Amino acid sequence: MTDQPKEVQRLVEAIKALEAIEDDAEAARAATAVLDAWPDYHSQLRELRQQRVLKLKAQGKTWAQIAEEALGGVHPTRAQQIAQGKRGTKRPEAKKPAAE
């Protein structure tokens, strides 16, 4: 965890703090509050990433450089998609067992 940015470490620590809540009902309420707010935070993070990728491109970085250096080694095409605000593909739904 030490090779991650301090902000990521703080987020992980916050999740661990939720896990450490001794009262089960209180822990469940806290986790629910975070999950209820998560869609907004997720959107903010996606927008932040998109804007920063666009700034890197404006600085003259190639898609390959952005993909490797800023996005952790994704494919350069994915870096372009992030800049365009395109989302990744959704996972397919889990198959339901056949009714017997």
C-alpha positions, 0 to 999 in steps of 0.5 A, spaced: 500 500 500 505 504 500 506 505 493 499 508 492 498 515 492 497 518 499 489 519 497 488 512 495 491 510 502 486 514 506 480 512 502 483 504 504 484 507 511 477 509 511 474 503 509 478 499 514 475 504 519 468 502 517 470 495 518 473 496 525 466 499 527 464 494 533 456 495 533 454 491 527 448 496 526 452 502 526 457 499 521 451 497 516 448 504 517 455 507 515 457 502 509 450 504 507 451 511 507 457 510 503 454 506 498 448 511 497 453 516 496 458 512 491 454 514 485 456 521 485 463 520 487 464 515 482 461 520 477 466 525 480 472 521 479 471 519 472 470 526 470 476 528 474 480 522 470 477 525 464 479 532 465 486 530 467 487 525 461 485 531 456 490 536 460 496 531 459 494 530 451 494 538 451 501 537 454 503 533 448 503 526 451 501 520 446 496 516 448 501 510 449 504 515 454 498 517 458 496 509 458 502 507 461 504 513 465 497 516 468 493 510 467 497 504 469 498 500 463 491 500 460 491 500 452 492 506 448 485 506 445 482 506 452 486 512 454 482 515 448 476 512 450 477 515 457 478 522 454 472 522 450 468 520 456 466 513 454 465 508 459 468 501 459 464 495 458 459 492 463 460 485 466 455 481 463 449 479 468 451 472 472 447 466 469 441 464 473 441 457 474 436 453 470 429 452 473 428 444 475 
